[in-house]
Amino acid sequence: SLSLSLSLSFAGQALDLDSSDVALLFHVASLCLQLYQSTGNPSKLVLAHEAVQALLEESPYHVPASHLFLEISLLLRDYGACQRVAREILALDPAHALAAEVLEYLETTTSGSGVCVPLLDY
């Protein structure tokens, strides 16, 4: 966890120099997700979400970032974002199993209000 934190610190300094670097944003989002998974610190998950959102603003068709955004949105239980990104992934790759499963699950468990029962833990 210390090496992940140190890597994140250096990546943050690099982002101070160029906040539009897509590869760096992906690295930061991935590091933050790993830190969240190893520490349970929710602030790292929020940082991962912010980094991947910034990446997708710079590069909307970045497929690995879309996959990462789906995973992070599931963890945050942001069901609206999950549905949106799952549809975007399926438009690019109709055979994407996780996106199809998430979309099907959310569409069958949401009422017209957009309220969803708790999602399976991924």
Accessible surface in RSA format (square Angstrom, percent):
REM  Atomic radii and reference values for relative SASA: ProtOr
REM  Chains: A
REM  Algorithm: Lee & Richards
REM  Probe-radius: 1.40
REM  Slices: 20
REM RES _ NUM      All-atoms   Total-Side   Main-Chain    Non-polar    All polar
REM                ABS   REL    ABS   REL    ABS   REL    ABS   REL    ABS   REL
RES SER A   1    78.37  66.2  39.53  52.8  38.84  89.5  30.07  64.0  48.30  67.7
RES LEU A   2   150.44  83.8 142.47 101.9   7.97  20.0 145.87 102.4   4.57  12.3
RES SER A   3    79.41  67.1  72.33  96.5   7.08  16.3  50.17 106.8  29.24  41.0
RES LEU A   4    37.19  20.7  36.95  26.4   0.24   0.6  37.14  26.1   0.05   0.1
RES SER A   5    47.54  40.2  41.14  54.9   6.40  14.7  26.44  56.3  21.10  29.6
RES LEU A   6    98.34  54.8  95.45  68.3   2.89   7.3  98.24  69.0   0.10   0.3
RES SER A   7    43.74  37.0  36.28  48.4   7.47  17.2  10.35  22.0  33.39  46.8
RES LEU A   8    23.60  13.1  22.22  15.9   1.38   3.5  22.22  15.6   1.38   3.7
RES SER A   9    55.60  47.0  41.42  55.3  14.18  32.7  29.88  63.6  25.72  36.0
RES PHE A  10   121.94  61.0 116.81  72.4   5.13  13.3 117.24  71.1   4.70  13.5
RES ALA A  11     6.27   5.8   1.79   2.8   4.48  10.2   5.64   7.9   0.63   1.7
RES GLY A  12    28.57  35.2   0.00   N/A  28.57  35.2  26.43  72.5   2.15   4.8
RES GLN A  13   104.97  58.7 100.49  73.4   4.47  10.7  38.42  81.8  66.55  50.5
RES ALA A  14    36.35  33.4  31.64  48.8   4.71  10.7  33.90  47.7   2.45   6.5
RES LEU A  15    30.00  16.7  27.20  19.5   2.80   7.0  27.41  19.2   2.59   7.0
RES ASP A  16   127.46  89.3  90.51  90.1  36.95  87.4  30.10  70.8  97.36  97.1
RES LEU A  17   161.85  90.1 127.74  91.4  34.12  85.8 130.64  91.7  31.21  84.0
RES ASP A  18    67.25  47.1  62.72  62.4   4.53  10.7  28.26  66.5  38.99  38.9
RES SER A  19    81.34  68.7  69.68  93.0  11.66  26.9  33.47  71.3  47.86  67.1
RES SER A  20    50.24  42.5  42.81  57.1   7.44  17.1  18.72  39.9  31.52  44.2
RES ASP A  21    52.28  36.6  45.47  45.3   6.81  16.1   8.34  19.6  43.94  43.8
RES VAL A  22    40.30  26.5  36.17  32.7   4.14  10.0  36.17  31.4   4.14  11.2
RES ALA A  23    76.40  70.2  62.84  97.0  13.56  30.9  68.96  97.1   7.44  19.7
RES LEU A  24    32.43  18.1  28.99  20.7   3.44   8.6  31.91  22.4   0.52   1.4
RES LEU A  25     7.26   4.0   7.26   5.2   0.00   0.0   7.26   5.1   0.00   0.0
RES PHE A  26    60.10  30.1  60.10  37.2   0.00   0.0  60.10  36.4   0.00   0.0
RES HIS A  27    88.46  48.3  86.23  59.9   2.23   5.7  55.66  57.4  32.80  38.2
RES VAL A  28    11.18   7.4  11.18  10.1   0.00   0.0  11.18   9.7   0.00   0.0
RES ALA A  29     0.00   0.0   0.00   0.0   0.00   0.0   0.00   0.0   0.00   0.0
RES SER A  30    25.15  21.3  23.56  31.4   1.59   3.7  19.88  42.3   5.27   7.4
RES LEU A  31     9.32   5.2   9.32   6.7   0.00   0.0   9.32   6.5   0.00   0.0
RES CYS A  32     0.50   0.4   0.50   0.6   0.00   0.0   0.00   0.0   0.50   0.5
RES LEU A  33    10.42   5.8  10.42   7.5   0.00   0.0  10.42   7.3   0.00   0.0
RES GLN A  34    82.57  46.2  79.65  58.2   2.93   7.0  27.06  57.6  55.51  42.1
RES LEU A  35     2.92   1.6   2.92   2.1   0.00   0.0   2.92   2.0   0.00   0.0
RES TYR A  36    51.73  24.1  50.76  28.9   0.97   2.5  13.59  10.2  38.14  47.0
RES GLN A  37   108.04  60.4  72.55  53.0  35.49  84.5  34.63  73.7  73.41  55.7
RES SER A  38    71.87  60.7  30.72  41.0  41.14  94.8  40.13  85.5  31.73  44.5
RES THR A  39    73.81  52.5  35.70  36.2  38.11  90.8  44.05  59.2  29.76  45.0
RES GLY A  40    47.29  58.3   0.00   N/A  47.29  58.3  28.73  78.8  18.56  41.6
RES ASN A  41    57.40  39.6  52.74  51.0   4.67  11.2  13.19  31.7  44.22  42.7
RES PRO A  42    91.39  66.6  91.19  83.1   0.20   0.7  91.23  75.3   0.16   1.0
RES SER A  43    56.54  47.8  50.36  67.2   6.18  14.2  46.70  99.4   9.84  13.8
RES LYS A  44    50.38  24.6  50.38  30.9   0.00   0.0  13.61  12.3  36.77  39.2
RES LEU A  45     6.52   3.6   6.52   4.7   0.00   0.0   6.52   4.6   0.00   0.0
RES VAL A  46    69.40  45.7  69.16  62.6   0.25   0.6  69.40  60.3   0.00   0.0
RES LEU A  47    75.95  42.3  74.11  53.0   1.84   4.6  74.11  52.0   1.84   5.0
RES ALA A  48     0.00   0.0   0.00   0.0   0.00   0.0   0.00   0.0   0.00   0.0
RES HIS A  49    26.46  14.5  26.46  18.4   0.00   0.0  16.43  16.9  10.03  11.7
RES GLU A  50    93.52  53.7  87.43  66.1   6.09  14.5  36.18  70.0  57.34  46.8
RES ALA A  51     9.02   8.3   3.87   6.0   5.15  11.7   8.60  12.1   0.43   1.1
RES VAL A  52     0.00   0.0   0.00   0.0   0.00   0.0   0.00   0.0   0.00   0.0
RES GLN A  53    73.47  41.1  70.91  51.8   2.56   6.1  14.64  31.2  58.82  44.6
RES ALA A  54    35.57  32.7  32.36  49.9   3.22   7.3  34.19  48.2   1.38   3.6
RES LEU A  55     0.00   0.0   0.00   0.0   0.00   0.0   0.00   0.0   0.00   0.0
RES LEU A  56    27.30  15.2  22.97  16.4   4.33  10.9  23.49  16.5   3.82  10.3
RES GLU A  57   144.69  83.1 113.74  86.1  30.95  73.7  48.29  93.4  96.40  78.7
RES GLU A  58    95.34  54.7  65.81  49.8  29.53  70.3   6.77  13.1  88.57  72.3
RES SER A  59    31.79  26.9  29.31  39.1   2.48   5.7   9.45  20.1  22.33  31.3
RES PRO A  60    81.78  59.6  68.08  62.1  13.69  49.8  69.44  57.3  12.33  76.7
RES TYR A  61   173.55  81.0 159.11  90.5  14.43  37.6 112.06  84.2  61.49  75.8
RES HIS A  62    42.46  23.2  35.97  25.0   6.49  16.6  24.00  24.7  18.46  21.5
RES VAL A  63    60.03  39.5  58.13  52.6   1.89   4.6  58.30  50.7   1.72   4.7
RES PRO A  64    70.94  51.7  65.78  60.0   5.16  18.7  68.81  56.8   2.13  13.2
RES ALA A  65     0.00   0.0   0.00   0.0   0.00   0.0   0.00   0.0   0.00   0.0
RES SER A  66     5.86   4.9   5.86   7.8   0.00   0.0   1.01   2.2   4.84   6.8
RES HIS A  67    64.79  35.4  60.00  41.7   4.79  12.3  42.25  43.5  22.54  26.2
RES LEU A  68    17.26   9.6  14.40  10.3   2.87   7.2  16.83  11.8   0.43   1.2
RES PHE A  69     2.08   1.0   2.08   1.3   0.00   0.0   2.08   1.3   0.00   0.0
RES LEU A  70     0.58   0.3   0.58   0.4   0.00   0.0   0.58   0.4   0.00   0.0
RES GLU A  71    60.90  35.0  60.69  45.9   0.21   0.5  17.11  33.1  43.79  35.8
RES ILE A  72     0.00   0.0   0.00   0.0   0.00   0.0   0.00   0.0   0.00   0.0
RES SER A  73     0.00   0.0   0.00   0.0   0.00   0.0   0.00   0.0   0.00   0.0
RES LEU A  74     7.95   4.4   3.62   2.6   4.33  10.9   3.87   2.7   4.09  11.0
RES LEU A  75    51.91  28.9  30.81  22.0  21.10  53.0  34.25  24.1  17.66  47.5
RES LEU A  76    62.41  34.8  37.35  26.7  25.06  63.0  40.39  28.4  22.02  59.3
RES ARG A  77   101.71  42.7  88.02  44.9  13.69  32.6  37.67  51.5  64.04  38.8
RES ASP A  78    56.22  39.4  49.28  49.0   6.94  16.4  17.78  41.8  38.44  38.3
RES TYR A  79    32.22  15.0  29.13  16.6   3.10   8.1  27.55  20.7   4.68   5.8
RES GLY A  80    49.02  60.4   0.00   N/A  49.02  60.4  35.82  98.3  13.19  29.6
RES ALA A  81    12.67  11.7   7.10  11.0   5.57  12.7   9.68  13.6   2.99   7.9
RES CYS A  82     0.00   0.0   0.00   0.0   0.00   0.0   0.00   0.0   0.00   0.0
RES GLN A  83    32.19  18.0  32.19  23.5   0.00   0.0   1.51   3.2  30.68  23.3
RES ARG A  84   113.41  47.6 110.61  56.4   2.80   6.7  62.68  85.7  50.73  30.7
RES VAL A  85     0.30   0.2   0.30   0.3   0.00   0.0   0.30   0.3   0.00   0.0
RES ALA A  86     0.00   0.0   0.00   0.0   0.00   0.0   0.00   0.0   0.00   0.0
RES ARG A  87   119.73  50.3 112.64  57.4   7.09  16.9  52.61  71.9  67.13  40.7
RES GLU A  88    77.57  44.5  72.51  54.9   5.06  12.0  41.54  80.4  36.02  29.4
RES ILE A  89     3.43   2.0   2.34   1.7   1.09   2.6   3.40   2.5   0.03   0.1
RES LEU A  90    34.09  19.0  29.74  21.3   4.36  10.9  30.05  21.1   4.04  10.9
RES ALA A  91    85.41  78.5  46.38  71.6  39.03  88.8  58.57  82.5  26.83  71.1
RES LEU A  92    96.83  53.9  66.10  47.3  30.73  77.2  68.21  47.9  28.62  77.0
RES ASP A  93    60.02  42.0  58.31  58.0   1.71   4.0  19.32  45.5  40.70  40.6
RES PRO A  94   111.55  81.3  90.96  82.9  20.58  74.8  92.51  76.4  19.04 118.3
RES ALA A  95    90.26  83.0  60.31  93.1  29.95  68.1  71.77 101.1  18.49  49.0
RES HIS A  96    30.57  16.7  26.46  18.4   4.11  10.5  19.97  20.6  10.61  12.3
RES ALA A  97    78.83  72.5  65.03 100.4  13.80  31.4  71.59 100.8   7.23  19.2
RES LEU A  98    58.53  32.6  54.41  38.9   4.12  10.4  56.10  39.4   2.43   6.5
RES ALA A  99     0.00   0.0   0.00   0.0   0.00   0.0   0.00   0.0   0.00   0.0
RES ALA A 100    42.38  39.0  38.15  58.9   4.23   9.6  39.68  55.9   2.70   7.1
RES GLU A 101    85.71  49.2  79.33  60.0   6.38  15.2  35.77  69.2  49.94  40.8
RES VAL A 102     0.28   0.2   0.00   0.0   0.28   0.7   0.28   0.2   0.00   0.0
RES LEU A 103    21.91  12.2  21.91  15.7   0.00   0.0  21.91  15.4   0.00   0.0
RES GLU A 104   118.39  68.0 113.96  86.2   4.43  10.6  36.57  70.7  81.82  66.8
RES TYR A 105    50.95  23.8  46.86  26.7   4.09  10.6  42.21  31.7   8.75  10.8
RES LEU A 106     0.00   0.0   0.00   0.0   0.00   0.0   0.00   0.0   0.00   0.0
RES GLU A 107    88.85  51.0  67.64  51.2  21.20  50.5  26.94  52.1  61.90  50.5
RES THR A 108   104.02  74.0  67.76  68.7  36.26  86.4  64.87  87.1  39.15  59.2
RES THR A 109    35.42  25.2  19.51  19.8  15.91  37.9  27.03  36.3   8.39  12.7
RES THR A 110    32.79  23.3  14.67  14.9  18.12  43.2   4.65   6.2  28.14  42.5
RES SER A 111    71.17  60.1  55.05  73.5  16.13  37.1  56.23 119.7  14.95  20.9
RES GLY A 112    94.02 115.9   0.00   N/A  94.02 115.9  48.46 133.0  45.56 102.0
RES SER A 113    84.47  71.4  42.08  56.2  42.39  97.6  51.68 110.0  32.79  45.9
RES GLY A 114    49.26  60.8   0.00   N/A  49.26  60.8  30.89  84.8  18.37  41.1
RES VAL A 115   106.06  69.8  97.71  88.5   8.35  20.1 102.28  88.9   3.78  10.3
RES CYS A 116    18.11  13.7   0.00   0.0  18.11  42.6   0.33   0.8  17.77  19.2
RES VAL A 117    80.38  52.9  75.92  68.7   4.46  10.7  79.61  69.2   0.77   2.1
RES PRO A 118   107.19  78.1  94.94  86.5  12.25  44.5  97.75  80.7   9.44  58.7
RES LEU A 119     8.25   4.6   1.81   1.3   6.44  16.2   2.10   1.5   6.15  16.6
RES LEU A 120   108.44  60.4 100.52  71.9   7.92  19.9 105.73  74.3   2.71   7.3
RES ASP A 121   126.62  88.7  92.20  91.8  34.43  81.4  37.80  89.0  88.82  88.6
RES TYR A 122   106.18  49.6  48.03  27.3  58.15 151.3  79.54  59.8  26.64  32.8
END  Absolute sums over single chains surface
CHAIN  1 A     6715.2       5383.2       1332.0       4225.7       2489.5
END  Absolute sums over all chains
TOTAL          6715.2       5383.2       1332.0       4225.7       2489.5
